[in-house]
């Protein structure tokens, strides 16, 4: 059984917002695994755990989208006037 709490996972979720993409995704994936491990703990509020897992999945999507935008996809989708034909 894990010593991780829902509060620990929530802190990881908040911390990931400040990290570079690769590290943020790693932290979020670890937090997601911790949440899945907590699913078998009868002392954990399942509704709160599920809500946190949903937030976590959303944050992973946001980080990946941010990375795609930062890597040039966003620039290609929103060219500056200098790049316009």
Residue, then its C-alpha position, 0 to 999 in steps of 0.5 A: x500500500x502507498x503512503x501517498x495521500x490525495x493532498x500529495x497528488x494535488x500538490x504534484x498536480x499544482x507543481x507540474x504547472x511550473x515544470x518543463x513539459x517532459x518533467x511535468x508529464x513525468x510528475x503527472x504520470x506518477x501522480x496518476x499511478x498514485x491515484x490508481x493505487x489509492x483506489x483500493x484504499x477504503x479510507x480514501x474518498x472515492x468521489x474526491x479521488x476520481x475528481x482529482x484523477x479527472x483534473x490530472x488527466x486534463x492537466x496532462x492534456x494541457x501540458x502536451x498541448x502547450x508543448x505542441x504549441x511551443x514547438x512551432x505548431x502554434x506558430x504554423x497555425x497563427x503566422x505573423x503578418x511577416x509570414x503571410x503571403 
